[in-house]
C-alpha cells in the first residue's frame, strides 16, 4: 500500500496552509451533486497523469481548468484519491478547450452539435459573446433569441460561483460558500459586500461573529445600522441557545447588545425600532414589562398555546361510567390494582384532549402508560409513542413492549431548509394517530414541541409525561413546567413510591433530595453509596479506580459496559474535560494495535467512547440488517470502531447504527467516559458515578443533583465532599427562563 503514496504526486507545491496544489483540466465528471456542490472527477494534470479528485466543486464540468488544494487520501474501495479542500476554476482559453467545455453540457441549452456551431462562428471570443452579446447567438441555427438569453444567464451563474469561491474562501469553507451562492446566485458577492450581516441572518452555519469579521475586513462602520440590527438578533439567538430564553426584556436586550457591539444604547434602541418595523422582532408587554422575541420564537410559542387549547377543546370526552368500565377491565386483564393517583391519571387521559402526567422515579408513570396503551388499543385507536432522544425512545420501547420513536422520526425528518429543519409531517400532512404520548417531556424545547403539535390532527388526544423537577430542555423554552404552571390542562402528579421502588435507595434518596433533605449515606449493602474524599485530585483518582478496577472486578461486564461518570461541570479537576483525559488513559491507553488521530486538543483512539455534541440531521447511518437512515443527535454516545488515516475517516457505532465520520466532522465529537448532567438527560445507565468536587456555584444545584441521581438504574456512587452534597441540596435556585407560554395559555389564546 505504501507504494501508492511514495510517487511524485506526494511531493509538489504547497500553499501556506500546507495543502498540496494540483493544476489541470477536468477530464470526466464521475459524480456531481448540485444541491451541495460535492463532486468526484478525473483531473488531467499538467504532467499528463490522471488523478481522481473529490470535494466541494460546484458546477464543475468537463473541460474546466482548475487549481485544487488538498491532501492525498486512500479510499478502501476506490484507492488513492485527492481530497479537495479549496479550489479555483478558470475558463478554458483556446478553441479546443472551449469546444470540449461547451460540449460537456455544462451550460444548459448547449450540446455537442450546438457547441461546435458556436465555436466555429466565434472562436476564441465565444465566452465573451455568450456573456456580453447573447443576441449574437441567435444567428446560430437552432438557437432562438429566448434560448440565447437562457444560455447567457446560465453561463453567468456558473461564472458567478467562481467569483464567490474566490471572494469567500478566506472566511468560509466551500460548502458554506455553495449555500451562499445558492441563496443569491451571481449577486452573492455584491450582497455580502453591501451587507455582510445578511449572511448570518439568512445562511445556516454562519454566525454573527463570522459575518462581523468579514464586515470589519471590508471596512464597514462598526456603528452601522445593519451591524446593530444583526447584533440584536444575535443576542436573542445566543440567549436562546445558551440560557434557554425564548424572549428577553427590552431593557436587558438593549443593554446586552450595546455592550457586545461596543455601541451606545440609544443607537441599539434605534436598531430595535427598525427591526420591529420590519417585523423581524415582536414586542409583547407582560406585567408592565416589554419583552422582545424574534419572529420565529414568537410564532412557535403562540402556536403551542393555540394548538394545545384547541386539542383540549375539540377532542370528544368519554362518559364517566365508560371510563370506569375500561379501567376495571384493564385491572382484571393485567392482574393489577391501580393506586388512586394512577387511576386518576388514566381517567384524566381518557376524559381530556390534553393531559399532563408528572412524577419522580418509582411513582408508577410507566404503569400508567402501559395501561393507556392497552385501553386505547382496545378502543381501536392508533397510538404514537415518542420521546425526544433515541435513548429515551429505546427505553420507552423496552418498558412498554411497544414501538416508540424519536419525535424527529415520528415527524419524518426531511433535512435542513433555510435556517431550520424540515419535517414531512406538519399541517399539510398530519399524523394519522388518534393518540400521541410524549415521554421525557422536560427535554422538549419550544421549537420541537411546536413542530410536533403542527402534525397532530384536531380531535386527537395528547398525553405529555415527564419529571418537572429535572433540568429543563437544552433548547429554548421550559415547556413542561410552563404547561403545568398554566393550570389550563388536566394534570396528575404521582407522588406515592411503590413498595418495590421503596427498596431502592436510588429512588428514596432521589425523592429526599427533591424535598431538600440529605440522602441516606450509611447503608452499605444497597444501591446508593457515598465515598468520602477531600481533595479534587483524590476524587478524580477514586473515580478512575472505580471505573477501571473496582467495579469490573465485582460486577464484570455490566460494569465495563454500563458505567457512566456524570459531572456537574466541564471545568476543574473533577470536570468532564480532565476526567475524560484520565479515564481514556486508564481504560483505553495507546496501543500498537489501536490506530488514533489527533484533532485539536483531543486524541481519538479506536475503542474510545465518544458523544455527538450537536444535532446533525444529514449524517447517514446503517444498521446491521441493512436499514438506512440519517441523523445523529446531541447527546448520542457511540464507540469508535475503526480509524482510517489514509481515508481521513473513522467508523463509529451508536448502539446499532454505524456511521462514517470524516476527520473534519470531529469538531462535533467529544470524549464520553465522563459527561455533564445536561448531556445525560433522557438516558439511563446501570451504574452512575457522580464526583462531588469543586464547581461553579450555579452548577451546584438541587435539580442538577436530582437529575444526575435519577439517571441510574442499578447503582449510584457519590465520590467527594459531603459539604458539596449538602450545598447542592440546599441550593434550590432554579435557572430562570424568559418565556411567555404561561401567559398565552392563561389568556386563552385559541
N, C-alpha and C positions, 0 to 999 in steps of 0.2 A: 504493500500500500504506500510506503514512503516514497517510492519512485515517482509516483504521480505528483508529488509536491516538491521535487528537487530539480525541476527543469527551469528553463529560463523565465517562465511566467512568474515564478515565485520571487524573482528579482524584478527590478524595474522601478520606474519613477514613483515616488510617493509624495503626497501633499503634506502640509504642516501638521495634519492630524494623524499621520502615519498610515493613511489609506493608499493602496496601490491604484495607479491610474492606468486605464486601458483606453485606447482610441481605435475607432474603426467604423464600419458600416453594418447595419442590421441586415443579415442575410436571410433570416427566416424567423417569423414570429410563431413560436410554438404554442403559446397561450397568452391571452390578454383579457383582463377584467376591467371593463370600462367604468365600473362603479368605484373601485378603489385604486385603479391605476397599476395593479400588480401585473407583471408580465414575465414570461420566460422566453428568451430569444437566443438565437445563434448570432454571435458577433464575429464578423470577419475583421481581424486585427490588421494593423499596418505591417505585421510580419507574415501575413498570409496564413495565419493559423486561425482555426475556428474555435470559438470559446462559447460555452453556454453561460449566459448571464441571467440572474433572477433579481427581482426587486420592484420598487415603485418606478415604473417607466411609463408615464401616462401618454396616451395617444401615440404609442410607438408604431412605426410602420417599416416595412422592408424598404431598404434604400436610405433610411435615416442615417446621418453621420452623427455619432455620439462619442462623448468622452465620459467614461464612467469611473467612479471612485468606490473602492470597496475592499473586500478580502476574499481569499480563496477558502472554500468550504468543501467538504466531501459529503454528498448525499448518499446514504446507504443503498438507495435504489438506482440512482442515475449517475453516480460517480462524481468526478470533480466539477464544481461549478464556481462561478464568480458571483458573490453576493454583493449587489449594488447598494451603497448607502447614499450616494449622491450622483447626479448625472447632469450633463449638459448636452443639448441637442442642437446641431447645426443643419441647416438645409443643404442638400446637395448642390454643387456649383456647376458641374459640367453636364452636357446634354445626356450622356448615357445614364448618369446617376439620377438626373431629374426624371427621365423616362421610367427608370426602374421604380423610383419612389411613387410616381403617379400611377403606374401600372399595378401597384400592390393594393389598390382600392383604399388607401389610407384616407383619401379625400372623397367624401360622399359625392356620387354623381359622376365619378371618373373611373372607367375601367380600362383595360389594356388597349383596346382599339381607340377609344377617345383620347387616351394619354398620348398614343402615337401621333394622332392628328394634331393635338395641341403643340407637342414638341416640334413636329415638322414645321408648324406655322410660326412659332415664336422662339424656338431655340433656347439660348441661354437666358432670354428675357421672360421665359414662361412664368416664373413665380411673381415677377413684378406685374405682369399682365393680370394674373389671377387676383392679386391683392388690390391693385390700384386701378385697373381698367377692365373690370369684369364684362362690360358691354362688348369688348372686342371678341370675347369668347363666342359670342352669338354668331360670328362669321364661320365657325366650325360646323360642318354638317352634323345634325343630331342634337345640337345644343341650342335650346330656346333662351330668350332673354331671362325668363324666370329661373331656368336651370342654371344659367350663368351666374346669377346673383346668389343662388344657393351654394354653388361651388365656391364662390369667393368668400361667403360667410363662414363656411366650414373650414376653409383654409386659414382664415384669420383666427378662428377659435383655436385651432391646433397650433398656430404660431403663438397665440397668447399664453398657452401653458408653458412655452419655453421661457418667455419673459417672466412669468410668475415664479417658475422654479429658480431662476437666477436671482430674482429680487428677494424671495423669502428664504433662500437656503441658509442664510446666516442666522435666522431666527427660529425657523420651524423645520421639522422633518418633511420628507417627501409626501408622506401620507396626509399630513395636515394641509400641506400646500394643495394637494389634489382636492381636498374638501373645500378649501377657499376658492379654488378655481371653478369647481362645480357650482358653487353658490353664485358667483358673479361673472363667470366666463372671462372673456377678453378684457373686461374692465376691472378685473380683480386688483391689479397693481394700482390703478387710479383710485379705486375705493379705499384701499389701505393708505395711500398717501394723503388722501383728503381727510379721512377719519379712521385712524388705526383702531380706535376703540370699538368700531363695529365688529371687529374680529372676535373680541371676547363676548360681545352681546349675541352674535349670530352663528358662531362656529364652535361646534363641540370640540373640546380639547384645548382651547386657548383661553387661559385665564387672564384676569386684568393685568397681573404683573408682567406677563409676556407681551401683551399688547402695549403696555406702558413703556417697556424697554424699546420697542420698535418706534413708538411715538417720539420718545425723547431723542432717539438716534436720528430721527427725521427732523429734529429741531422744533417740534411743536411746543407751544407755550404751555407751561405747567398749569397756568390758571385758565386754560381754555374751557369753555362750557362743555365741549364734548368730553374732555377728560374728567371734569367734575361729575357729569351725569353718569359716566361709566363707573366711576369710583363709588358713587352712591349705590348703584345696582350691585356692585361687587361686595360692598359692606353687607347688604341684605343677604346675598348668596353665601358669603363666608360665615355669617352668623347662623344661617340655616344649617350649613354643613358641619360647623364646629360646635355650636351651642344648642342646636335644635330649635331655634326661634323661627316661628312662621312669619312674624311681623316684629317691628321694633317701634317703641315710642319715638315720635318725630324728633324730639329734642336729643335723645340718645343717638339716633342715626346721624343727625346733622353734626353733632359734636364729634362722633367717632370718625365720620368721613373727613371732616376738616383736619383732624389730627393725622389720619392716614395720608391725605393728599397734600398736607402742609399748606392748607388754604384757609382763608377767612370763612367763618361760619356764615356770614351774610352771602358770600359767593356760593357756598354749598346750598344754602336755602333757596337761592335763585335757581340752581340746578334742580332741586326737588320740585319747585313750582313748574318748571318746564316738563319734567318727567310726568307730573300729574296731568298737565295739559295734554301731553302726548299719550296719556293713558297707559304708560309703562309702569306707573305706580298707582296704587289705590290708597285712599285715606279713609279711615273709619274712626269715629270717636266713641270710646268706651269710658264711662265714668269720668267724663270731662277731659280725658287724655286722648290726643290724636295718635293713632298707630298707622304706620306705613307698611304696605305689602307690595311685593312685586305682583304683577297681574296674574301670573300663573298660580302662585301660592294662594292668592285671594280666591281665584276661581275654584281651586281644589277644595279649600275649606268650606266655601259656601255650598259646593256641590255635595260634600259629605253630609252636611246638615240637611239639605233639601231631600236628598235621596233616602236617608235613614228615616226621616219623618214621614216621607211618602210610603216607604215599605211598611212602616208600623201602622199606617192608616189604612192601606188598601188590602193588606193580607187578611183573608177571612179567618175569624177565630172559630174555635170549636166549642160546642156545648160542654158545660162543666161535667155533666153526667157521662158524656162520651170520653172525656179526658180521664176521669176516674176509672172508667172501664178499661181503657188502654193501659193505664198504669198497673191495675190489678192483674190484667192478663200478662203483662211483661214480668211482673214479680213471680207469677206462677210458672211461667216458662223458663225463667232464668234461675229460679230457686233462691231469689234474693228478697230481702225485706229492706226497702229503701228507707233511709233516715228521713226525718221530717223535712230538712232543708233540701235534700236530694229530690224528694217528691215535689217540693215547691219549684225547684229548678226545672224538672221535667214538665210540670204543669204549665209554668210560665212560657217555656219554649213552644208548647203546643197551642197555647192561647193567644200568643202575640206574634206580630210580624218581625219584631226585633227583640232579642233577649240577650242580656249580658250575664255571664257567669264568671265569678272570680273567687279565688280562694288559694290558700297556701298548699304546700305539699302534704299528701296524706289525707286530704279532706274529701276526696271522692269525686273530683272533676271528671276523671276518666270513666268512672262508673256511670255518671250521668250521660256522658257522650255515647257510651255503648248502648244504654237504654234508649236514647233518642234514635240512634241508628236503627235499632230493631223495630221501634214503633213506626218511624217514618217509612221504613221499607215495607212493613206490614200494611201501610196505607197506600202502597204503590207510588210513593213519591220518589223522584230522582234526587239523589243527595250528592253534594260536592263537599269533600272533606279536605281542608287545606291548611297550610301553615306557611310562615314567611321564609323559612330556610329549609334546605334539603335535609339537614339532620333532624330538625323538628318534625318535618313531614314523615321521615322514616320512622321516628319514634312513635308518632301518632298511628302510623300504619301497624306497627308491631303491637301496640297496646289495644287497638280496636279490632284487629284482624280484617280491616277494610282498607282499600287503597286510599292513601292520602297523597295529595300533590302539593308542590310549592305553588304559591299564588301565581308566580310567573308562568309556570307550566299550565296551570288551570286556565289562565287568560291567553295562552298560546302566544308567548313572546315572539315578536316578529322582527327584532333588530332595532337598531338605533335610527332615529329620524329627527333631523334638525338638532335641537338642543335636548331632546329627551329620548325615551324608548317607545316603541310601538307594540301594541298588543292587537291581535286579531279579534279578540273578544272585547266588545265595547257596546255603545248604544245601538250601533248598526248591526251587530252580530251578537245578540245576547246569549248568555249561558242557558242551556235547556233545563238545568236543575231547578227543582221546586224548593229545595232547602240548601243553604250554604252554611257550613260550620267552619269557623275560623279559630284555630288554636294558636297559642302563644301570641295573643293579640297585643301584648305590651311592646312587642318588637315592630309592630306595623306602623310606619310613618304615614303622614298625611297623603303623600303622593301615591303610595301603593294602595292605601285604603280607598282613595278616590278612584283609581283605576279599577279596583275590584268592584266597587259599587256601580260604576258605569256599565258593567257587564251583567249585573243582577237584574233579572226581569221583574217588573212590577207584579206584585202578587206572590212573590217568593218570600220565604222566611230566611232570616239570617240570625245565626246564633254566634255570638262573639265571646270567646273564652280566653282568660288569661289571669295572671297573678299581678294585680295592680301595684303590689309592693316591690316588685322587681324594678330594675333600671328601665328607663324609657327607651324608645327606639333610638338608633344611631342617627337616622334621618330626622328632618324637621317635623315637629308636632309631638303631641302627647295624647294620642287618640284614645286609648283605653281609659286613662284617668279622666280625660275630658268628658267622655261619654258617661262614665259613672257619676262624675260631679254634676252633670247637667240635670240628672234626675228625671229625664224625659222617657226613659225606657224601663221595661220590666227588668229588675236586677235581683240576683240572688248571690249572696256572699256566703260561701261554705266556710264554716269555722270549727266544725267538730272533727277531731283527729280520730280516725277509726282504730280499733284495737290492734290490728296488725301493724299499722303505722306507728302506734304508740310504743311499740317495742324497739323502734329505731330512734337512736339519739340524733341522727341527722334530721329527722322530721321534728322531734320535740325541741331540739336546740334551735332549729331554724325558726320555729314559732316563738320561742323565748327571745331570740334576737329581735324578731319583728316587734315584740312587745316592749323592747327596751331593757330586757333582762339578760344577765350573764348566763351563758350556756353552762351545762354541767360538764366539768372537765376532769372529774375524779373517777369516772367509770373506766376500767382498764380492759374490759372484755366485750365491748360493744363496737359500734361503727364510727365513733367520733372521738378523736384523740388530740391531745394538746402536748406538744413537746417544747418545753421552755428553753429558749436560747436568748442570750442578751445582746450580743453584737450582730450587726448585719452580716458580717463575714461568717460568723458561726451559723447563722440562719441559712445562708447560701450553701455552705458546706454540708449541712444536715439535709437540706432538700436534695442535693446531688447524691448523697449517700443513700437516702431513702429510695430514690428513683433507680439508682444503678445497682444497689446491692440488697438492702434490707427487704424491700417489698418483693422483688423477684424471688429471693431466697425463700420467702414464706408463702407467697401466693402464685408463684410460677408464671405461666404465660399470660394469665389475666392481668397481672401487674405490668408485665413487659409491654403489652399492647394497650392496656386500659388506663394507665396513669396519666393524669394531666395536671401540670402545675398552673395555677391561676393566680395572677398577681394584681394587686390594686393599681400598680404603677408600671410605666415603662422604664423609668429612670432609677438610678441608685443601685446599690449592691444587691438588693432583693427585687429589682425590677426585671421585666422580661428581657431587656437588651443584654444585661450582664448574665442573667441565669441561662439564657439560651447559649451563650458562649461556653459557660461552664458545663452545661448539660450535653451540648454537642461534643465537647472534648471527652466527656466521660462515657457517653452512650454510643457515639459514632465517631471514634477517633480516625485520623488519617491512616490509610492502609494502601499498600501497593495494589490490592485487589479492587480498590474503590476509586473511580475517577471523580474529580472535583473541578469546580470552576469558581474563580474569584470574581465577584461582581460588587463593585464599590467596596464597602467595608465588610461584606459577608462572603464566606466561603461556602458554597453549596456543594454537598457531597452525596453520592449515591447512598441511599438509606436514610437520609435526613427527613424529619417531619417538617413540613412547610405549610404556611397558611396564605391563602389568597387575601389581599388587603383591600381590594375594591371590586365592585361588580364589573365583570367583563362578559357582556352578553354575546359576543361574537366568537369567542374561543370554542373550537369544536372538540367534542369528546366521542369516544366509542366504548361500548360495553363489551364484555367477553362474548355475549350472544350475538354481536354484530349490530345492536341497536345504536343509531347515531343520534346526536343531539348537539346543542350548543348552550353555553352559559356556565361559567364558574363564578361563584358569588363571594362577596365579602364575608370572611369567617370560615369558608370551606377549608378543611385540613386534609392534606394528602401526604404521600411518601414518594420521594424521588426514586424511581426505579433504575433509570439509566441516564448517563450523560454522554452526549456525542460531541466531543470537542471540534472535530473536523466539520461537522454539520452545523455547529453552533446551536444545538437544540438539547433539550432534556425531556424525558418522559416522566410523568407524574401520575400516580393512581390516587384519585379522590374516591375512596371507597371502591365501587365497581366501575367508575368512569375513568378511562385512560385518556390523558391529554398530552399533546406535544407542545412545549413552550420553546419559542426562540429566545436566545440569550437576552435580546433587548427587552423581553417581557418580564425579566426577573425583577424589575422595579415594582412589580405587582405582588411579589412574594416576600415573606419573611419567615424566619425560623419559628417553629410552633411547639418546641419542647415546653416552653412557658408562654402563656398568652394572657392578655389582660382580661379582667372580668367582663368588660364591654364586649370583647370578641367571643366570649364564651356563651353569650345569650342564646337561648334556643337549643342548646346542646346539653347532653348529659354524658358523664364519664363514670366508669366503675369506681375509680379512685381519684380523689381530688386532693392535691397538696396546696395549701394556702400559706404563703410566707406572711408573717406578721412583723414586718420591718418598717423602716423609715419610708415615708412618702409624703407628698404634699397634703396638707390638712383637708383640702377639698375632696381628696380621693379616699380619705379615711372616714367613710360614712356608713350608716347603718344599712341602707338599702343596697349598697355595694357589697357589704359583707353577706347580707341575706341572699343576694343573687348568687354569689360565689358558692356558698354552702349548699344551696338548692340545686347546683349543677351535679352533685354527687349521687350516684346510685347505690353504692355499697360501702363507701368509706370516705371520711373526711379526716385529714390530718392538718392541724394548725401548727406551724413552726414559728416560734418567735417570742415576743414580749407580751405578757399578759396586759400590760398597760396600753399597748396599741389596740388590743382586742377591746378593752374597756372603753377607750376613746371612740372607737368606731361605733360601738353600741350606743354610746351617749350622744353621738353626733347624728341627729335625725334631720339634718338640714337637707331638704330636697332641692335638687337643681331646678331653679325656676325657669320655665319656658314661656315666652310670649306667644300666646295663641288666642284665637277668637272663637273657637268652636263651641265652647260652653255658652257663650253669649248668643251665637246664632241659633243654637238649639233652644235656649230658653225663650228667645224672642219668637220662636215658632216659624222660622224660615221654611216655607214649603211652596 
